[in-house]
């Protein structure tokens, strides 16, 4: 006999995942999670959404944007709970993005005290590395640290 799927209220999911109910509604409007509605129009979340929410929280803590998270989630199945293999594929998709973010953070750590990447806080050094403010042609902000 098949076990009926477990559905949770928004309050139960919010408490279990340690997020605000408003965050769940926001994630839903962004297509990151989904719910069904009761006859009284109350949200009910399948228990598999708890794993998605956990991944969202971790990914955000790692610096991934909701757009990057949503793009990866679109590769997950809608008709079933994602398997370990599905999550491994998602992890590989994020590998390059995370490697880029790690490189940016390492670059920031190594260069922060001497140069803010031409934003510009070290005018003496910039007269050597960025005479005539040529870096401004690359765009606004700390270009050396962003690239």
Residue frames relative to the residue before (quaternion, step in Angstrom):
aa qw qx qy qz dx dy dz
X 1.0000 0.0000 0.0000 0.0000 0.00 0.00 0.00
X 0.4139 -0.7279 0.4965 0.2287 3.58 -0.79 1.05
X 0.4201 -0.6972 0.5301 0.2377 3.51 -1.06 0.85
X 0.4628 -0.6797 0.4916 0.2866 3.58 -0.90 0.92
X 0.5192 -0.6431 0.4499 0.3382 3.60 -0.96 0.79
X 0.4065 -0.7100 0.5251 0.2345 3.55 -1.10 0.76
X 0.0814 -0.7824 0.6172 0.0163 3.54 -0.87 1.04
X 0.1948 -0.7962 0.5699 0.0578 3.52 -1.00 0.93
X 0.5053 -0.6230 0.4963 0.3320 3.56 -1.18 0.55
X 0.6618 -0.4950 0.3765 0.4186 3.56 -1.27 0.28
X 0.6313 0.5320 -0.3278 0.4594 3.59 1.05 -0.73
X 0.6553 0.5110 -0.3105 0.4615 3.59 0.96 -0.85
X 0.6710 0.4860 -0.2968 0.4748 3.58 0.94 -0.89
X 0.6352 0.5345 -0.3309 0.4487 3.59 0.92 -0.87
X 0.6792 0.4842 -0.2857 0.4718 3.57 0.91 -0.93
X 0.6834 0.5015 -0.2871 0.4461 3.57 0.86 -0.97
X 0.7569 0.3769 -0.1934 0.4976 3.60 1.03 -0.80
X 0.3557 -0.7590 0.4687 0.2789 3.58 1.32 -0.12
X 0.5202 0.5624 -0.4601 0.4487 3.54 0.84 1.10
X 0.5623 -0.5882 0.4548 0.3618 3.55 -1.21 0.42
X 0.5905 -0.5633 0.4401 0.3745 3.56 -1.15 0.59
X 0.6162 0.5487 -0.3462 0.4465 3.59 1.05 -0.71
X 0.6160 0.5328 -0.3467 0.4652 3.61 1.09 -0.65
X 0.6337 0.5222 -0.3302 0.4656 3.59 1.01 -0.77
X 0.6498 0.4995 -0.3188 0.4761 3.58 0.94 -0.84
X 0.6422 0.5195 -0.3173 0.4659 3.58 1.01 -0.82
X 0.6448 0.5080 -0.3224 0.4714 3.61 0.89 -0.89
X 0.6497 0.5196 -0.3186 0.4544 3.56 1.01 -0.77
X 0.6546 0.4974 -0.3259 0.4668 3.61 0.95 -0.79
X 0.6751 0.4739 -0.2832 0.4893 3.60 1.17 -0.56
X 0.5041 -0.6814 0.4020 0.3465 3.59 1.29 -0.06
X 0.4393 0.7116 -0.4486 0.3154 3.59 1.22 0.32
X 0.7668 0.0887 -0.0540 0.6335 3.57 1.17 -0.63
X 0.2033 -0.7738 0.5848 0.1340 3.57 -1.26 0.23
X 0.1327 -0.7682 0.6210 0.0812 3.51 -1.30 0.39
X 0.3414 -0.6587 0.6068 0.2854 3.50 -1.36 0.11
X 0.3660 -0.7227 0.5398 0.2287 3.57 -1.26 0.21
X 0.4258 -0.6665 0.5515 0.2651 3.51 -1.15 0.73
X 0.6994 -0.4236 0.3502 0.4569 3.56 -1.32 0.03
X 0.6960 0.4419 -0.2561 0.5047 3.59 1.17 -0.60
X 0.5146 -0.6863 0.3728 0.3539 3.60 1.33 0.34
X 0.4290 0.6704 -0.4917 0.3532 3.60 1.09 0.64
X 0.5045 -0.6562 0.4752 0.2984 3.55 -1.06 0.80
X 0.0232 -0.7417 0.6699 0.0262 3.51 -1.24 0.71
X 0.1959 -0.7974 0.5665 0.0692 3.55 -0.78 1.11
X 0.4483 -0.6493 0.5430 0.2874 3.54 -0.97 0.89
X 0.6020 -0.6014 0.3853 0.3569 3.59 -1.03 0.75
X 0.5785 0.5928 -0.3815 0.4102 3.63 1.15 -0.46
X 0.5566 0.6104 -0.3945 0.4024 3.61 1.19 -0.38
X 0.5472 0.6186 -0.4003 0.3971 3.59 1.16 -0.50
X 0.6524 0.4980 -0.3140 0.4773 3.59 0.97 -0.81
X 0.6386 0.5209 -0.3346 0.4570 3.60 0.94 -0.81
X 0.6586 0.5056 -0.3106 0.4628 3.57 0.93 -0.88
X 0.6239 0.5272 -0.3395 0.4665 3.59 1.01 -0.75
X 0.6563 0.4981 -0.3083 0.4755 3.59 0.96 -0.85
X 0.6139 0.5435 -0.3455 0.4565 3.61 0.99 -0.80
X 0.6801 0.4990 -0.2935 0.4498 3.58 0.84 -0.98
X 0.6665 0.4853 -0.3056 0.4763 3.58 0.90 -0.88
X 0.6633 0.5130 -0.3087 0.4490 3.58 0.88 -0.94
X 0.6436 0.5045 -0.3242 0.4756 3.59 0.98 -0.77
X 0.6469 0.5167 -0.3180 0.4619 3.59 0.99 -0.80
X 0.6632 0.4824 -0.2938 0.4911 3.58 1.17 -0.55
X 0.5977 -0.6056 0.3471 0.3944 3.57 1.28 -0.09
X 0.4544 0.6628 -0.4778 0.3549 3.60 1.19 0.23
X 0.4340 -0.6899 0.5156 0.2642 3.54 -1.08 0.71
X 0.6306 -0.5198 0.4011 0.4138 3.57 -1.23 0.31
X 0.5989 0.5536 -0.3608 0.4524 3.60 1.12 -0.59
X 0.6643 0.4901 -0.3001 0.4779 3.60 0.95 -0.86
X 0.6381 0.5156 -0.3191 0.4745 3.56 1.02 -0.78
X 0.6655 0.5129 -0.2974 0.4534 3.58 0.91 -0.93
X 0.6345 0.5318 -0.3285 0.4546 3.57 0.99 -0.83
X 0.6690 0.4831 -0.2950 0.4818 3.57 0.95 -0.85
X 0.6550 0.5230 -0.3170 0.4438 3.60 0.94 -0.83
X 0.5875 0.5838 -0.3797 0.4122 3.60 1.08 -0.55
X 0.6391 0.5145 -0.3334 0.4644 3.60 1.21 -0.35
X 0.5857 0.5744 -0.3713 0.4349 3.60 1.28 -0.17
X 0.5521 -0.6328 0.4262 0.3364 3.60 -1.09 0.62
X 0.3721 -0.7149 0.5484 0.2232 3.56 -1.11 0.75
X 0.6962 0.5335 -0.2614 0.4029 3.56 1.10 -0.74
X 0.7959 0.1521 -0.0897 0.5791 3.59 1.24 -0.17
X 0.6114 -0.5118 0.4416 0.4114 3.53 -1.32 0.22
X 0.4897 -0.6678 0.4597 0.3207 3.62 -0.81 0.90
X 0.3783 -0.7180 0.5456 0.2092 3.54 -1.10 0.80
X 0.7073 -0.4110 0.3455 0.4598 3.55 -1.34 0.04
X 0.6389 0.5322 -0.3192 0.4546 3.59 0.98 -0.83
X 0.6258 0.5281 -0.3337 0.4670 3.60 1.02 -0.78
X 0.6833 0.4816 -0.2871 0.4678 3.59 0.91 -0.93
X 0.6219 0.5316 -0.3451 0.4599 3.60 1.05 -0.66
X 0.6317 0.5219 -0.3257 0.4717 3.59 1.01 -0.78
X 0.6348 0.5202 -0.3175 0.4750 3.58 1.01 -0.85
X 0.6403 0.5348 -0.3155 0.4522 3.58 0.97 -0.87
X 0.6496 0.5049 -0.3170 0.4718 3.60 0.96 -0.81
X 0.6146 0.5517 -0.3487 0.4431 3.60 1.03 -0.75
X 0.7132 0.4510 -0.2523 0.4736 3.56 1.01 -0.79
X 0.4443 0.7367 -0.4328 0.2694 3.59 1.22 -0.33
X 0.7049 0.4542 -0.2728 0.4717 3.59 0.78 -1.01
X 0.6307 0.5261 -0.3349 0.4618 3.58 0.98 -0.81
X 0.6850 0.4775 -0.2880 0.4689 3.58 0.88 -0.92
X 0.6175 0.5359 -0.3466 0.4596 3.60 1.03 -0.73
X 0.6405 0.5143 -0.3208 0.4716 3.61 0.99 -0.82
X 0.6659 0.4977 -0.3048 0.4648 3.58 0.92 -0.87
X 0.6211 0.5284 -0.3364 0.4710 3.59 1.03 -0.75
X 0.6566 0.5066 -0.3088 0.4657 3.59 0.93 -0.89
X 0.6422 0.5165 -0.3230 0.4653 3.59 0.98 -0.80
X 0.6701 0.4935 -0.3012 0.4655 3.58 0.94 -0.86
X 0.6430 0.5041 -0.3288 0.4736 3.59 0.99 -0.77
X 0.6288 0.5268 -0.3251 0.4705 3.57 1.02 -0.81
X 0.6417 0.5150 -0.3143 0.4735 3.57 0.96 -0.84
X 0.6612 0.5149 -0.3088 0.4499 3.59 0.88 -0.94
X 0.7130 0.4639 -0.2605 0.4567 3.59 0.90 -0.88
X 0.7894 0.3580 -0.1631 0.4712 3.59 1.04 -0.69
X 0.4703 0.7290 -0.4244 0.2593 3.57 1.19 -0.34
X 0.7028 0.4798 -0.3000 0.4311 3.61 0.81 -0.87
X 0.7495 0.3999 -0.2303 0.4747 3.60 1.02 -0.66
X 0.8094 0.0034 0.0498 0.5851 3.55 1.02 -0.68
X 0.3063 -0.7419 0.5665 0.1866 3.54 -0.99 0.78
X 0.6384 -0.6075 0.3012 0.3644 3.54 1.19 0.53
X 0.5661 -0.6445 0.2263 0.4615 3.38 1.34 0.60
X 0.2682 0.7732 -0.5101 0.2649 3.30 0.40 1.44
X 0.0863 0.8982 0.1137 -0.4158 2.19 2.31 -0.76
X 0.1383 -0.8188 0.5549 0.0510 3.57 -0.82 1.02
X 0.7388 0.3485 -0.2195 0.5334 3.61 1.18 -0.25
X 0.1462 -0.8567 0.4903 0.0657 3.55 0.44 1.23
X 0.6198 0.5391 -0.3624 0.4404 3.63 1.01 -0.66
X 0.6966 0.4550 -0.2793 0.4792 3.59 0.84 -0.92
X 0.6482 0.5403 -0.3312 0.4221 3.60 0.93 -0.80
X 0.5828 0.5643 -0.3940 0.4322 3.58 1.11 -0.46
X 0.6737 0.4534 -0.2899 0.5064 3.59 1.27 -0.36
X 0.7902 0.3429 -0.1685 0.4792 3.59 0.82 -0.97
X 0.7996 0.1637 -0.0843 0.5716 3.58 1.15 -0.44
X 0.0591 0.8109 -0.5794 0.0570 3.60 0.64 1.03
X 0.8288 0.1927 -0.1734 0.4959 3.57 -1.12 0.70
X 0.4742 -0.7163 0.4181 0.2953 3.59 1.22 0.44
X 0.1593 0.8308 -0.5166 0.1324 3.60 0.96 0.84
X 0.5823 0.6018 -0.3758 0.3968 3.60 1.11 -0.56
X 0.5549 0.6239 -0.3947 0.3834 3.58 1.14 -0.50
X 0.5683 0.5972 -0.3838 0.4160 3.61 1.19 -0.41
X 0.6382 0.5376 -0.3202 0.4485 3.60 1.21 -0.45
X 0.6813 -0.4534 0.2896 0.4964 3.59 1.24 -0.21
X 0.6578 -0.5297 0.3638 0.3929 3.56 -1.30 0.16
X 0.7423 0.4462 -0.3002 0.3998 3.53 -1.31 0.33
X 0.7247 -0.4330 0.3358 0.4177 3.49 -1.39 -0.20
X 0.1617 -0.8591 0.4793 0.0775 3.56 0.34 1.26
X 0.6382 0.5220 -0.3504 0.4443 3.62 0.92 -0.78
X 0.7086 0.4549 -0.2654 0.4695 3.58 0.98 -0.76
X 0.6477 0.5209 -0.3160 0.4574 3.59 1.13 -0.58
X 0.6959 0.5086 -0.2813 0.4218 3.58 0.92 -0.87
